[in-house]
Amino acid sequence: MPFSLLWLGVLEFGAVKEATDLALREDQRSTLVESLLPDVTYAFRVRAFNVYGRGQEASKPSVRIRTMATTPIVPPKNIRGFDEGKVGTLNIVWDPLDESEYGGPNVGYNVYFKKAGDPKDWIFVSPDVFCI
């Protein structure tokens, strides 16, 4: 057996051993896929394997499957303020979330403030105060 085929055989054996170690077996009909983003549509493919390696063909892609929606998965970043030239007024801006971070439809933003170091609760800024 040429060296390259032997090496490929070793790699394939490693892949089969890894799949076997992960408890993928002939009677398996499902697996749990974790860490997917919320409110995102995915498609999946499945490929069979045996002691000789992986099959050449994978299944056709599945129907599109959408994960459940949830709250936004990260907070806005790069929050900063600019003096608007009026005493007691600041314009607060931030980087919007990436669409993959929305977690669901109709993303909006609530703004709160308090004096730095103040132990009191945060104060909500009414949306009708926003200047766009």
C-alpha positions as CSV (number, residue, x, y, z in Angstrom):
1,M,0.0,0.0,0.0
2,P,1.5,3.4,-1.0
3,F,2.4,5.7,1.9
4,S,-0.3,8.3,1.0
5,L,-3.0,5.6,1.0
6,L,-1.7,4.2,4.3
7,W,-1.8,7.8,5.8
8,L,-5.3,8.3,4.5
9,G,-6.3,5.0,6.1
10,V,-4.9,6.1,9.5
11,L,-6.8,9.4,9.2
12,E,-10.0,7.6,8.3
13,F,-9.5,5.1,11.2
14,G,-9.1,8.1,13.5
15,A,-12.4,9.6,12.2
16,V,-14.2,6.3,12.7
17,K,-12.7,5.9,16.2
18,E,-13.7,9.5,17.1
19,A,-17.2,8.9,15.8
20,T,-17.4,5.6,17.7
21,D,-16.1,7.3,20.9
22,L,-18.9,9.9,20.5
23,A,-21.4,7.0,20.6
24,L,-22.5,7.3,17.0
25,R,-23.8,3.9,16.1
26,E,-25.9,2.0,13.6
27,D,-29.1,2.2,15.6
28,Q,-28.7,5.9,16.0
29,R,-31.5,8.0,14.6
30,S,-30.9,11.4,16.2
31,T,-28.3,13.6,17.8
32,L,-28.5,16.8,19.8
33,V,-26.9,19.9,18.2
34,E,-26.1,22.6,20.8
35,S,-24.9,26.2,20.8
36,L,-26.9,27.3,17.8
37,L,-27.9,30.9,17.6
38,P,-31.6,31.7,18.5
39,D,-34.1,32.8,15.8
40,V,-31.7,31.5,13.0
41,T,-32.7,29.1,10.2
42,Y,-30.4,26.1,9.7
43,A,-30.2,23.1,7.3
44,F,-28.5,19.8,8.2
45,R,-26.9,16.9,6.4
46,V,-26.1,13.4,7.6
47,R,-23.3,11.1,6.3
48,A,-23.0,7.4,7.1
49,F,-19.7,5.7,8.1
50,N,-18.5,2.3,9.0
51,V,-15.2,0.7,9.9
52,Y,-13.8,1.5,6.4
53,G,-14.5,5.2,6.6
54,R,-17.1,7.8,5.6
55,G,-19.5,7.3,2.8
56,Q,-18.8,9.4,-0.3
57,E,-22.2,11.0,-0.3
58,A,-24.0,13.0,2.4
59,S,-27.8,13.3,2.6
60,K,-29.5,16.1,0.8
61,P,-29.9,19.1,3.1
62,S,-32.8,18.9,5.5
63,V,-35.8,21.2,5.3
64,R,-34.9,24.5,6.8
65,I,-35.3,24.5,10.6
66,R,-35.5,27.7,12.6
67,T,-34.4,27.8,16.3
68,M,-36.7,29.3,18.9
69,A,-36.4,33.1,19.5
70,T,-35.3,34.5,22.8
71,T,-34.1,37.8,24.3
72,P,-31.0,39.5,22.7
73,I,-27.9,37.4,23.4
74,V,-25.4,40.2,24.0
75,P,-25.7,43.8,25.2
76,P,-25.0,46.8,22.9
77,K,-21.3,47.7,22.9
78,N,-19.2,50.9,22.6
79,I,-21.6,53.1,24.6
80,R,-20.5,56.7,24.6
81,G,-21.8,60.2,25.0
82,F,-21.3,63.5,23.3
83,D,-21.9,67.0,24.7
84,E,-24.8,68.6,22.8
85,G,-23.8,72.1,23.8
86,K,-26.7,72.5,26.3
87,V,-26.1,72.3,30.1
88,G,-27.3,69.0,31.4
89,T,-27.7,67.3,28.0
90,L,-25.7,64.4,26.5
91,N,-26.3,62.5,23.3
92,I,-25.8,58.8,24.1
93,V,-24.9,56.5,21.2
94,W,-23.9,52.8,20.9
95,D,-23.0,50.2,18.2
96,P,-26.1,48.3,17.2
97,L,-26.3,44.6,17.6
98,D,-25.4,42.4,14.7
99,E,-28.5,40.7,13.2
100,S,-27.1,37.3,14.4
101,E,-27.3,38.7,18.0
102,Y,-30.9,39.8,17.9
103,G,-32.3,36.6,19.4
104,G,-35.7,37.4,17.8
105,P,-37.6,40.0,15.8
106,N,-38.3,43.7,16.5
107,V,-35.1,44.6,18.4
108,G,-35.2,47.9,20.2
109,Y,-33.1,49.6,22.9
110,N,-33.9,50.9,26.4
111,V,-31.6,53.5,27.9
112,Y,-31.0,53.9,31.6
113,F,-28.8,56.3,33.6
114,K,-27.5,57.1,37.1
115,K,-24.6,59.1,38.6
116,A,-21.4,57.1,38.5
117,G,-20.9,55.4,41.9
118,D,-24.5,56.1,43.0
119,P,-26.0,53.1,44.8
120,K,-29.5,54.0,43.7
121,D,-31.3,52.2,40.9
122,W,-30.9,53.0,37.3
123,I,-33.4,55.5,35.9
124,F,-35.2,54.7,32.6
125,V,-35.1,57.3,29.8
126,S,-38.6,57.6,28.3
127,P,-38.6,56.8,24.6
128,D,-40.4,60.1,23.7
129,V,-37.2,61.9,25.0
130,F,-35.1,60.2,22.3
131,C,-33.7,62.4,19.6
132,I,-32.9,60.6,16.4
